[in-house]
Amino acid sequence: MADVLLCAIVGITVCVLILLYDLYKSLYKVPKVTDFPKKPVTPIDKDSATDYEVAIVGAGPAGATCGYFLAKAGRKCLVLEKKKFPRDKFCGDAVCKTAIEILDEMGLYEQLVKDNKAKIADCGGMVSPSGLSYIGRSKEMMGRIPAAIAIKRTHLDESIAMAARGAGADLKEECSVEGVELDKKTGMWTIRLLNDDRVFRCKLLVCADGATSKLASTLGIVKTPPDSQCSRAYVEGGTHKFKADGVVFYNRDILPGYAALFKHPNDELNLCVYLIPGNPKVVPEDLPKWHEFMMKQDSHISRALGTDYKIEKMRPASLRLGGIPQSWDDQLIIVGDAAGMIDPMTGEGIHHAMEGGKIAAGFLSECLDHGNYSKEVMEVWHKLWMNKFGSDYKWSMWMCQLVYRCPMLLDASTAAVIRKGDEFLVKWADIMTGRVPKLHLLKPEFSIVIAYELMRLSFKRLTGQRTVPTTVVSDNLKKD
Ligand SMILES: Cc1cc2nc3c(=O)[nH]c(=O)nc-3n(C[C@H](O)[C@H](O)[C@H](O)COP(=O)(O)OP(=O)(O)OC[C@H]3O[C@@H](n4cnc5c(N)ncnc54)[C@H](O)[C@@H]3O)c2cc1C
């Protein structure tokens, strides 16, 4: 009786805490640009070949999305990209719902699927550290916009960048920004390029140059290197045995990191190993070793790859996780990976780069109308994205520590998915991709079933029974 009462008190306390948190989030009002003094607006010469209202450095998902929405708002905007499209970017190529919705708003999503560049990830799931796995279906449940698609970055980034150009942004490729200076007298940034004599000027500068955040580091705003590394290796279509569209593999040895397999339209696979900070035995410098380990020693991945798979050389790239403490300065904001807009729980950031880029465009447009680009106003940008999705990163970091110390939590979560089925998997995915705050995992609909499975698995362990690796396939998949 006392136990039941204790559980009820804990349950009610948790619900009240979540309600208070949600209430705080809904009541917390980010200051508006118009709360600050209005300043005279000096128009930019529309015909000038050098002067812009906004210049964006980097045309990845963050910079190009920002350029697209600025151009749509009628702003004179320059997007400088050091490479020429189509260009590759080492990535897991998994693009989740928030990003797909923005691609749809840009009119790109359906065309990418029609052109066989994007594959809808309908059939997918997870494998827990003890080998419990669930493969479910989500497409029917999700409606027109799926939970995720797989698309190569050569296609995705080119299509967003070209959409930005189509909307009226001045996209200049093969323009590597070497340095920038703010002239306080004229209130204009001067932008210099590498091995190129052209010089551009702008009122507002956006650093969207990726995880290394070189420009903001040179300006002294970003003070730390990226936090970690992730690998990518393509597996030739037709050479593997992977049946699903996308699966996440949690292996005890690399927690809180994980590996993922995602399938492209041509049956090609992308194998990524995400090293997430928090495990002292797993350091970014050892990425090649861990990539090899997951590929060869993880029995689930080995089974998915089969014996005759043809895989390319592993390619590493940096991850800046969990948001930087300052993403603004005088007449400047930082967006996307450069600002650490990657969820530490997943290592994924395309959706937040795009969502950040879109929010940034709206914010900068308001600043331009108001004529005030002071540091105090620019700080509003940081509050905007922290309020929208960035504040959740601290819970992700906390969860990373939790699953590293208690991998059984992932077993229990997978067992809960097995028990509850596709609907639960979709809700789990919403939490993992930041559509729903991580704190919602404490809601009874999740916490009770996960706690029950945790107790069941703990009891088994205490009584010396092994957790038998089990794969459960959703009833919706069995129908086909
Ligand atoms: C191996 C790996 C796997 C990943 N897997 C996933 C995944 O499956 N799903 C997901 O959502 N996220 C994933 N991520 C994260 C994702 O790649 C990033 O969050 C996303 O690319 C961020 O976009 P961005 O525009 O901020 O930066 P980027 O995509 O890095 O774009 C930055 C752009 O700036 C340009 N640039 C840099 N310097 C200059 C300069 N000086 N002048 C001009 N241009 C410049 C670059 O050429 C580049 O085009 C992964 C990351 C890694 C490393």
The ligand as an SDF file (V2000), in Angstrom:
LIG
                    3D

 53 58  0  0  0  0  0  0  0  0999 V2000
   29.2170   12.2570  -40.1140 C   0  0  0  0  0  0  0  0  0  0  0  0
   28.0170   13.0750  -39.7220 C   0  0  0  0  0  0  0  0  0  0  0  0
   26.7540   12.5120  -39.7930 C   0  0  0  0  0  0  0  0  0  0  0  0
   25.6240   13.2990  -39.5340 C   0  0  0  0  0  0  0  0  0  0  0  0
   24.3980   12.7480  -39.7050 N   0  0  0  0  0  0  0  0  0  0  0  0
   23.2900   13.5160  -39.6040 C   0  0  0  0  0  0  0  0  0  0  0  0
   22.0180   12.9850  -39.9220 C   0  0  0  0  0  0  0  0  0  0  0  0
   21.8770   11.8430  -40.3270 O   0  0  0  0  0  0  0  0  0  0  0  0
   20.9470   13.8020  -39.7840 N   0  0  0  0  0  0  0  0  0  0  0  0
   21.0510   15.0990  -39.3520 C   0  0  0  0  0  0  0  0  0  0  0  0
   20.0350   15.7820  -39.2060 O   0  0  0  0  0  0  0  0  0  0  0  0
   22.2670   15.6290  -39.0700 N   0  0  0  0  0  0  0  0  0  0  0  0
   23.3870   14.8790  -39.2000 C   0  0  0  0  0  0  0  0  0  0  0  0
   24.6180   15.4200  -38.9640 N   0  0  0  0  0  0  0  0  0  0  0  0
   24.7030   16.8490  -38.6480 C   0  0  0  0  0  0  0  0  0  0  0  0
   24.4960   17.6880  -39.9230 C   0  0  0  0  0  0  0  0  0  0  0  0
   25.4410   17.3000  -40.8940 O   0  0  0  0  0  0  0  0  0  0  0  0
   24.6260   19.1720  -39.6010 C   0  0  0  0  0  0  0  0  0  0  0  0
   23.8270   19.4760  -38.4940 O   0  0  0  0  0  0  0  0  0  0  0  0
   24.2340   20.0630  -40.7800 C   0  0  0  0  0  0  0  0  0  0  0  0
   25.0740   19.8550  -41.8760 O   0  0  0  0  0  0  0  0  0  0  0  0
   24.3120   21.5360  -40.3480 C   0  0  0  0  0  0  0  0  0  0  0  0
   24.1470   22.3980  -41.4390 O   0  0  0  0  0  0  0  0  0  0  0  0
   24.9170   23.7930  -41.4960 P   0  0  0  0  0  0  0  0  0  0  0  0
   24.3680   24.5290  -42.6560 O   0  0  0  0  0  0  0  0  0  0  0  0
   24.8890   24.4600  -40.1720 O   0  0  0  0  0  0  0  0  0  0  0  0
   26.4490   23.4260  -41.7340 O   0  0  0  0  0  0  0  0  0  0  0  0
   27.1240   22.6970  -42.9780 P   0  0  0  0  0  0  0  0  0  0  0  0
   26.2200   21.7120  -43.5640 O   0  0  0  0  0  0  0  0  0  0  0  0
   28.4430   22.2220  -42.4980 O   0  0  0  0  0  0  0  0  0  0  0  0
   27.3320   23.8570  -44.0370 O   0  0  0  0  0  0  0  0  0  0  0  0
   28.3050   24.8440  -43.8640 C   0  0  0  0  0  0  0  0  0  0  0  0
   28.6420   25.4150  -45.2290 C   0  0  0  0  0  0  0  0  0  0  0  0
   29.5410   26.5090  -45.0600 O   0  0  0  0  0  0  0  0  0  0  0  0
   30.5240   26.4700  -46.0900 C   0  0  0  0  0  0  0  0  0  0  0  0
   31.6940   27.2140  -45.6130 N   0  0  0  0  0  0  0  0  0  0  0  0
   32.5230   26.8900  -44.5960 C   0  0  0  0  0  0  0  0  0  0  0  0
   33.4660   27.8440  -44.4580 N   0  0  0  0  0  0  0  0  0  0  0  0
   33.2270   28.7860  -45.3940 C   0  0  0  0  0  0  0  0  0  0  0  0
   33.8740   30.0010  -45.7640 C   0  0  0  0  0  0  0  0  0  0  0  0
   34.9590   30.4380  -45.1230 N   0  0  0  0  0  0  0  0  0  0  0  0
   33.3690   30.7150  -46.7710 N   0  0  0  0  0  0  0  0  0  0  0  0
   32.2580   30.2960  -47.4550 C   0  0  0  0  0  0  0  0  0  0  0  0
   31.6190   29.1320  -47.1440 N   0  0  0  0  0  0  0  0  0  0  0  0
   32.0910   28.3940  -46.1390 C   0  0  0  0  0  0  0  0  0  0  0  0
   30.7740   24.9710  -46.2660 C   0  0  0  0  0  0  0  0  0  0  0  0
   31.3660   24.6830  -47.5150 O   0  0  0  0  0  0  0  0  0  0  0  0
   29.3540   24.4160  -46.1300 C   0  0  0  0  0  0  0  0  0  0  0  0
   28.7010   24.3710  -47.3810 O   0  0  0  0  0  0  0  0  0  0  0  0
   25.7700   14.6540  -39.1470 C   0  0  0  0  0  0  0  0  0  0  0  0
   27.0470   15.2080  -39.0240 C   0  0  0  0  0  0  0  0  0  0  0  0
   28.1600   14.4320  -39.3000 C   0  0  0  0  0  0  0  0  0  0  0  0
   29.5290   15.0510  -39.1880 C   0  0  0  0  0  0  0  0  0  0  0  0
  1  2  1  0
  2  3  1  0
  2 52  2  0
  3  4  2  0
  4  5  1  0
  4 50  1  0
  5  6  2  0
  6  7  1  0
  6 13  1  0
  7  8  2  0
  7  9  1  0
  9 10  1  0
 10 11  2  0
 10 12  1  0
 12 13  2  0
 13 14  1  0
 14 15  1  0
 14 50  1  0
 15 16  1  0
 16 17  1  0
 16 18  1  0
 18 19  1  0
 18 20  1  0
 20 21  1  0
 20 22  1  0
 22 23  1  0
 23 24  1  0
 24 25  2  0
 24 26  1  0
 24 27  1  0
 27 28  1  0
 28 29  2  0
 28 30  1  0
 28 31  1  0
 31 32  1  0
 32 33  1  0
 33 34  1  0
 33 48  1  0
 34 35  1  0
 35 36  1  0
 35 46  1  0
 36 37  1  0
 36 45  1  0
 37 38  2  0
 38 39  1  0
 39 40  1  0
 39 45  2  0
 40 41  1  0
 40 42  2  0
 42 43  1  0
 43 44  2  0
 44 45  1  0
 46 47  1  0
 46 48  1  0
 48 49  1  0
 50 51  2  0
 51 52  1  0
 52 53  1  0
M  END
$$$$
